[in-house]
Each structure stands twice: as structure tokens, then as C-alpha cells.
Amino acid sequence: MGALLAALVLGATTAAAAAPAPAPPDPRDADGRFTLVVLPDTQVEVLESPHKVVRRALWLVQQEEAEDIRYVTHVGDVVDWDTPDHVQYRRMHRATRLLDRAGIPWSFGIGNHDSLATCEGGRACPGWTPDLARQTQTFNAYFGTDRAAVTGTMEPGKVDNSYATFSAAGADFLVLHVELWPREEAVAWADAVLAAHPDHNVLVVTHSYLEADGTVQQHQGGYGSTSPQHLWDAALRRHANVRMVFSGHVGTTAHLVQRGDAGNPVHAVLTTYHDRVGTPTRLVEVDVPAGTFTTRVVSPTTGTTFADGSSFTATGMDWLR
């Protein structure tokens, strides 16, 4: 028995000695701040050359240090429609390669235009649209699990419903992508992911959530199964660590503060610009110690900030750390 105990202790000691040393603190975290980038619908940007999305990605790489950019996400409608040569996807693919080379993690939401529900010219395709909206083979071929920063998915090999985790400013974050007008099983999956990560600050990305007037959508948009209101009621409001919801699809910009069941403020932010010139880009600077975030929409092309009500500072954010 003594030999066995000694062997167990020795084994534990050896295993402990072989364990890798913890990573040194990231010097970027010293001030407790970092920037999250949210890209709006880019469907009109990928229709033309020169490639505006590539120029924006280059700007993000150039600003990575100055803005302390840690993550880039997209609210969906990455492209307008698919073509046999997938040229619109290839243009955005070039942009993501720039982010890859710079080591900036990214993951994209999926819009109705990123599926077989949308045909040439941006028109709805014939057929059963709620089923076609889940056909996202081309999107996943270009921006799927082998490319995007993905920790887990609902369906193997598909990022339509997926999540990614990252750490910044001494806190843990989770970016949760939920399909537009989600199926009941997607809502249940999102609820389970949230329950399994109570210590992460959750940032939700779903293509359609706020209406242009800043209210939560009550319908399924003709493309889906349930409504954004159902996603809120059945999943998001139930978890105290949900902090923000980003969406696009309609309108231009809007902001709504909701309260979860635990009283936590949840900031829903709409960012939809079908802009062929300015490559609008939302920057969200999170200040963990101060319990705030400040956001603005900038134009990398013109060097200006949009003066349309899209800039604001939110206080009272209880960032978990």
C-alpha cells in the first residue's frame, strides 16, 4: 500500500512538474480596455471592385495596436447573393485573410442573403424560404469552422449557430452567433450554451433583432421559424451574464436597453448601413474596471465618424472578471 501511495504521489508530482507554466499576463490588459469591431451588412460592398471590404480589413490591421482591437464580428448579409464563381464570397475571403495574418480573431453571423433563400439581384428565391434560409453551404465553405474563431457549434461543421470565447482586459468573453429568426432547437441550444458559461460576458450576434425604430422584432420575417422576441424570452433574458446583442438587416442604427431577469442591462445595438462609399465600421471600446463601453461608427474610407446617433457611452456594465 505504501509503494502504491508513493507511486501515486510521484505520478502526481511528475504530472504537475510537466504541466506548462501559465501564460504571462498580456501587457495590453494593463489598462482594462479593449476594442470589439462589429461589421454591418456588407452585401453592397462586395458587388464592386476595388474591393472595399479588403480596404476596411487593411485599415483594421493598421489600427489594431492604436485601437487595441481584439475581436471582429459581423451581423450577417456578408454577401448579396451567390454566383457560380462565388466572387462575392471570394472578395470577403481576401479581407478575412488579412485579419488572419495579423492574428485578429473573427467570426461572422449569417443573414438571409448568405443562404439559398436569396437569388440573383437580392430577390427571394422560389421555394420554402424557412428551409432555404438554413442552406448555407457556400458561406460555411468560405467562413466556416476551419476559418473562423469557433469554440463550439450546434451542428457539426456549420457556424450558423456557434460560439467563440476570448479573454481581454482581465475578463472572459463569449461571442454567441444565433441564426436569424431561429428554429426552436437553435434557441434551446443558445440557452444551454449560456447556462454552461456563467462566468463569461456574453455578446450575442444575430442578423435580425431590432426593428428600425429600436423595438424588438415580433415576427419571423418570412425567412425563419421564431422571432427575436422569442429568442429573448426563451433564452437571452434568463441569463445574468448576457451583456449585448448586435444585429443588422433593417434601418440604419438604433439602440435599446433591455433588462434581464436578474436585472442586468442588455444593450441591443442595430447597425445596418448599405453604404457603397464609406465602409462603415462599428468600434466598441470596453472598459472593464470602469463598467462602461463606448461605441461609434467610423468610416475607414473618409476618416470620419458617423453623426447619426450611433455614438454613445453606456455605464453600469457589471463586466464579469
Legacy VTK file of the C-alpha trace (Angstrom):
# vtk DataFile Version 3.0
C-alpha trace
ASCII
DATASET POLYDATA
POINTS 321 float
0.000 0.000 0.000
2.887 2.344 0.860
4.517 1.695 -2.526
1.237 2.335 -4.299
0.726 5.585 -2.402
4.277 6.654 -3.202
3.724 5.846 -6.862
0.539 7.878 -6.929
2.221 10.840 -5.231
5.207 10.563 -7.546
2.918 10.369 -10.554
1.002 13.440 -9.439
4.238 15.300 -8.790
5.620 14.330 -12.179
2.407 15.345 -13.920
2.409 18.656 -12.096
6.019 19.288 -12.992
5.276 18.522 -16.653
2.306 20.891 -16.809
3.013 24.012 -18.863
3.620 27.219 -16.985
0.731 29.700 -17.054
0.918 32.253 -19.834
2.401 35.567 -18.781
-0.034 38.474 -18.419
-0.864 40.218 -21.679
0.592 43.744 -21.406
-2.367 45.034 -23.422
-4.647 44.200 -20.484
-2.971 46.620 -18.066
-5.436 49.466 -18.694
-8.516 47.215 -18.582
-9.730 48.317 -22.010
-10.008 46.770 -25.469
-11.983 47.209 -28.697
-14.502 44.910 -30.339
-15.292 45.542 -34.031
-18.787 44.960 -35.428
-19.202 44.976 -39.210
-22.633 45.867 -40.615
-24.274 44.229 -43.640
-21.629 44.320 -46.383
-23.814 42.999 -49.187
-23.443 46.071 -51.403
-19.735 46.414 -50.696
-18.823 43.072 -52.261
-20.593 43.872 -55.544
-17.882 46.154 -56.862
-14.154 46.498 -57.365
-11.907 47.841 -55.983
-12.762 45.664 -53.057
-13.997 47.904 -50.270
-14.079 45.090 -47.729
-10.388 44.475 -48.321
-9.584 48.133 -47.742
-11.531 48.061 -44.476
-9.689 44.934 -43.328
-6.370 46.572 -44.121
-7.419 49.593 -42.055
-8.356 47.326 -39.123
-4.947 45.673 -39.271
-3.276 49.082 -39.350
-5.371 50.232 -36.361
-5.011 47.022 -34.341
-2.492 48.468 -31.893
-3.863 52.020 -31.657
-7.447 50.835 -31.057
-6.413 47.635 -29.202
-8.629 45.510 -31.443
-9.146 42.018 -30.000
-12.085 40.619 -31.994
-14.039 41.266 -35.198
-17.589 40.084 -35.823
-20.246 40.684 -38.499
-24.044 40.941 -38.194
-24.714 38.998 -41.414
-25.607 39.614 -45.053
-21.920 39.326 -45.768
-22.777 38.965 -49.469
-25.803 39.901 -51.591
-26.296 36.594 -53.409
-24.248 33.635 -54.545
-22.917 33.155 -58.083
-21.349 30.134 -59.814
-17.880 31.607 -59.282
-18.665 32.733 -55.695
-16.985 36.057 -56.473
-18.697 37.966 -53.651
-17.562 35.373 -51.135
-14.058 35.441 -52.568
-13.811 39.205 -52.088
-14.687 38.938 -48.405
-12.418 35.911 -48.112
-9.491 38.130 -49.133
-10.439 40.525 -46.331
-10.514 37.792 -43.699
-7.101 36.552 -44.805
-5.681 39.942 -43.823
-7.188 39.523 -40.340
-5.764 36.005 -40.144
-2.264 37.182 -40.973
-2.483 39.867 -38.302
-3.696 37.335 -35.727
-7.040 39.107 -35.169
-9.751 36.541 -34.347
-13.087 36.887 -36.153
-16.420 35.163 -36.636
-19.374 36.157 -38.806
-23.130 35.984 -38.385
-25.274 34.681 -41.234
-28.014 36.740 -42.904
-30.754 35.763 -45.321
-28.568 36.914 -48.248
-25.872 34.440 -47.166
-28.132 31.462 -47.821
-30.004 29.789 -50.675
-33.057 31.866 -49.717
-31.740 34.800 -51.775
-31.226 34.653 -55.542
-29.608 36.911 -58.151
-30.336 40.589 -57.659
-31.105 40.070 -53.967
-34.570 38.645 -54.640
-36.137 35.891 -52.543
-35.686 32.523 -54.213
-38.678 30.362 -55.084
-39.349 27.546 -52.687
-39.929 27.047 -48.961
-37.959 30.024 -47.655
-37.556 28.934 -43.990
-35.807 25.796 -45.223
-33.717 27.611 -47.850
-32.503 30.074 -45.187
-30.760 27.160 -43.437
-28.926 26.144 -46.615
-25.600 27.890 -46.065
-23.110 25.585 -47.739
-21.172 28.263 -49.613
-20.948 30.515 -46.566
-19.569 27.694 -44.457
-17.097 26.764 -47.201
-15.564 30.237 -47.021
-16.141 31.329 -43.402
-16.779 28.079 -41.581
-15.278 26.184 -38.693
-11.884 25.797 -40.367
-11.542 29.578 -40.770
-13.480 31.450 -38.108
-12.690 31.589 -34.391
-15.087 28.879 -33.246
-15.195 27.125 -29.873
-18.432 25.192 -30.363
-21.328 24.732 -32.784
-24.879 23.429 -32.712
-24.442 21.453 -35.938
-21.123 19.858 -36.905
-19.260 21.869 -39.499
-21.728 24.781 -39.518
-21.183 28.200 -37.928
-24.827 29.278 -38.316
-25.217 28.668 -34.579
-21.813 28.832 -32.954
-19.825 30.476 -30.207
-16.281 31.619 -29.616
-14.512 32.575 -26.403
-11.681 35.006 -25.853
-10.073 36.863 -22.969
-9.287 40.572 -22.859
-8.765 43.237 -20.200
-8.673 40.592 -17.475
-12.129 39.222 -18.327
-13.582 36.319 -20.306
-15.963 36.926 -23.205
-18.197 34.723 -25.316
-19.445 35.713 -28.780
-22.680 33.803 -29.433
-23.935 33.580 -33.029
-27.607 32.642 -33.414
-29.230 32.057 -36.792
-31.748 34.647 -37.994
-35.323 34.031 -36.815
-34.069 30.861 -35.148
-35.540 27.416 -35.017
-36.702 26.191 -31.620
-33.725 23.843 -31.397
-31.361 26.773 -32.015
-32.978 28.762 -29.207
-32.680 25.777 -26.862
-29.030 25.321 -27.882
-28.287 29.009 -27.202
-29.926 28.712 -23.787
-27.736 25.690 -22.983
-24.535 27.457 -24.100
-25.354 30.425 -21.879
-26.058 28.148 -18.918
-22.716 26.395 -19.421
-20.705 29.660 -19.396
-21.966 31.699 -16.425
-18.598 33.411 -15.895
-18.298 34.769 -19.439
-19.551 38.157 -20.588
-21.830 37.259 -23.478
-22.043 39.256 -26.719
-24.852 37.940 -28.941
-24.784 38.370 -32.723
-27.907 37.585 -34.737
-28.777 39.069 -38.104
-32.275 40.289 -37.270
-33.198 41.513 -33.780
-34.122 45.217 -33.624
-36.553 46.982 -35.916
-35.582 50.315 -37.453
-37.497 52.097 -34.667
-35.445 50.348 -31.971
-38.079 47.844 -30.843
-37.529 44.100 -30.704
-38.948 42.316 -33.745
-42.075 40.300 -33.062
-42.200 38.290 -36.305
-40.200 35.654 -38.185
-39.581 37.819 -41.240
-40.807 35.298 -43.782
-37.436 33.557 -43.684
-37.391 31.793 -40.350
-39.149 29.913 -37.596
-39.458 32.003 -34.415
-38.989 35.685 -33.652
-36.280 37.773 -31.966
-38.761 38.342 -29.152
-38.921 34.576 -28.651
-35.114 34.363 -28.590
-35.125 36.998 -25.847
-37.908 35.392 -23.805
-36.754 31.768 -24.088
-33.000 32.250 -23.765
-31.288 35.631 -23.513
-33.270 37.223 -20.691
-32.792 34.172 -18.461
-29.016 34.613 -18.050
-27.394 37.330 -15.948
-24.182 37.345 -17.995
-25.728 38.495 -21.296
-24.398 41.981 -21.972
-25.029 42.991 -25.599
-26.960 41.953 -28.726
-25.750 43.091 -32.156
-27.943 42.932 -35.255
-28.431 44.366 -38.729
-30.894 43.656 -41.573
-33.137 46.750 -41.336
-32.915 50.508 -40.800
-29.634 52.220 -40.115
-28.833 52.445 -36.405
-30.770 52.044 -33.166
-30.108 51.259 -29.512
-32.340 49.617 -26.920
-31.581 48.770 -23.280
-33.401 45.665 -22.060
-33.346 44.183 -18.571
-32.702 40.515 -17.993
-34.480 38.559 -15.306
-31.573 39.258 -12.943
-31.833 42.997 -13.607
-28.753 43.030 -15.827
-28.808 45.681 -18.575
-28.610 44.196 -22.065
-27.727 46.688 -24.788
-29.213 45.808 -28.176
-27.416 47.693 -30.946
-28.613 47.842 -34.559
-26.001 48.603 -37.226
-27.245 48.419 -40.824
-25.539 50.531 -43.481
-25.923 49.651 -47.137
-23.143 52.096 -47.917
-21.203 51.822 -51.176
-18.692 54.521 -50.217
-17.781 54.803 -46.545
-17.252 51.179 -45.418
-18.937 51.942 -42.045
-17.407 50.091 -39.110
-18.648 49.985 -35.532
-15.970 50.170 -32.840
-16.961 49.170 -29.300
-14.415 50.097 -26.638
-14.996 48.089 -23.475
-13.623 49.441 -20.192
-13.867 46.584 -17.705
-12.764 48.375 -14.467
-14.962 51.394 -15.210
-18.000 49.259 -16.046
-18.601 51.037 -19.344
-18.417 50.721 -23.093
-18.215 53.471 -25.675
-19.200 52.901 -29.278
-19.036 54.832 -32.514
-19.358 54.109 -36.233
-16.388 55.262 -38.278
-15.570 55.372 -41.963
-12.100 53.997 -42.706
-12.516 55.369 -46.235
-13.163 59.005 -45.291
-11.661 59.075 -41.803
-14.871 60.451 -40.280
-17.260 59.373 -37.517
-20.922 58.994 -38.418
-23.022 61.759 -36.815
-26.288 59.829 -36.884
-26.839 58.919 -33.243
-24.772 55.754 -33.476
-22.191 57.031 -30.954
-22.890 56.681 -27.230
-21.405 55.586 -23.911
-23.102 53.052 -21.657
-22.414 52.965 -17.921
-23.370 50.499 -15.195
-21.943 47.486 -17.036
-21.027 44.833 -14.484
-18.338 43.140 -16.532
-17.550 39.749 -15.001
-13.883 39.110 -14.213
LINES 1 322
321 0 1 2 3 4 5 6 7 8 9 10 11 12 13 14 15 16 17 18 19 20 21 22 23 24 25 26 27 28 29 30 31 32 33 34 35 36 37 38 39 40 41 42 43 44 45 46 47 48 49 50 51 52 53 54 55 56 57 58 59 60 61 62 63 64 65 66 67 68 69 70 71 72 73 74 75 76 77 78 79 80 81 82 83 84 85 86 87 88 89 90 91 92 93 94 95 96 97 98 99 100 101 102 103 104 105 106 107 108 109 110 111 112 113 114 115 116 117 118 119 120 121 122 123 124 125 126 127 128 129 130 131 132 133 134 135 136 137 138 139 140 141 142 143 144 145 146 147 148 149 150 151 152 153 154 155 156 157 158 159 160 161 162 163 164 165 166 167 168 169 170 171 172 173 174 175 176 177 178 179 180 181 182 183 184 185 186 187 188 189 190 191 192 193 194 195 196 197 198 199 200 201 202 203 204 205 206 207 208 209 210 211 212 213 214 215 216 217 218 219 220 221 222 223 224 225 226 227 228 229 230 231 232 233 234 235 236 237 238 239 240 241 242 243 244 245 246 247 248 249 250 251 252 253 254 255 256 257 258 259 260 261 262 263 264 265 266 267 268 269 270 271 272 273 274 275 276 277 278 279 280 281 282 283 284 285 286 287 288 289 290 291 292 293 294 295 296 297 298 299 300 301 302 303 304 305 306 307 308 309 310 311 312 313 314 315 316 317 318 319 320
